[in-house]
């Protein structure tokens, strides 16, 4: 099992959005995770800036913003 995978809920530990809860929605070039959250627009992120949680949302690769926000609000 990969720690950082599509649908994995993570916390941002560094950068402009430190402390925010985000979900991995895709992977870009060289395996960089692409994240999105309630207050975080979709962007690539250094994997060392993320700490994965035990929660995983059932999202497909490249899920729409509305689906991501809904998954974060549904008790994750």
C-alpha positions in Angstrom: 0.0 0.0 0.0 1.4 3.4 -1.0 1.2 6.0 1.7 0.3 8.8 -0.7 -2.3 7.6 -3.2 -5.3 9.1 -5.0 -8.0 9.8 -2.5 -5.7 9.9 0.5 -6.5 12.6 3.0 -3.4 14.4 4.1 -2.4 17.4 6.2 -0.1 20.1 4.9 2.9 20.5 7.2 4.8 23.2 5.4 4.3 25.9 2.8 1.6 28.6 2.4 -1.2 26.3 3.3 0.4 24.6 6.3 -2.2 23.1 8.7 -4.9 22.6 6.0 -6.5 19.3 5.2 -6.2 18.2 1.6 -6.9 15.2 -0.7 -4.6 13.8 -3.3 -6.5 13.9 -6.6 -3.8 13.0 -9.2 -0.1 12.7 -9.8 1.9 15.0 -12.1 5.3 14.8 -13.7 7.9 12.8 -11.7 5.2 11.5 -9.4 4.5 14.9 -7.7 1.1 14.6 -6.0 -1.6 17.1 -7.0 -3.7 18.1 -4.1 -6.9 20.1 -3.4 -8.8 21.1 -0.3 -11.5 23.5 0.9 -9.1 26.5 1.1 -6.4 25.0 -1.2 -6.8 25.3 -5.0 -5.7 22.3 -7.1 -1.9 22.4 -7.3 1.2 20.1 -7.2 2.8 19.7 -3.9 6.2 18.4 -2.6 5.4 15.1 -1.0 7.6 16.0 2.0 5.1 18.8 2.8 2.3 16.2 3.3 1.6 13.9 6.2 -0.9 11.1 5.2 -3.7 10.3 7.5 -5.5 6.9 7.9 -8.5 8.2 6.0 -9.1 7.6 2.3 -11.9 9.1 0.2 -13.4 7.1 -2.6 -12.5 9.5 -5.4 -11.5 8.8 -9.0 -8.4 10.2 -10.6 -8.9 13.9 -11.3 -12.1 14.2 -9.3 -14.1 17.5 -9.6 -13.6 20.2 -6.9 -17.2 19.7 -5.7 -16.5 16.0 -5.0 -13.3 16.7 -3.1 -15.0 19.3 -0.9 -18.0 17.0 -0.3 -15.6 14.2 0.8 -13.8 16.5 3.2 -17.0 17.6 4.8 -18.5 14.1 5.1 -16.7 13.4 8.4 -13.2 12.8 7.2 
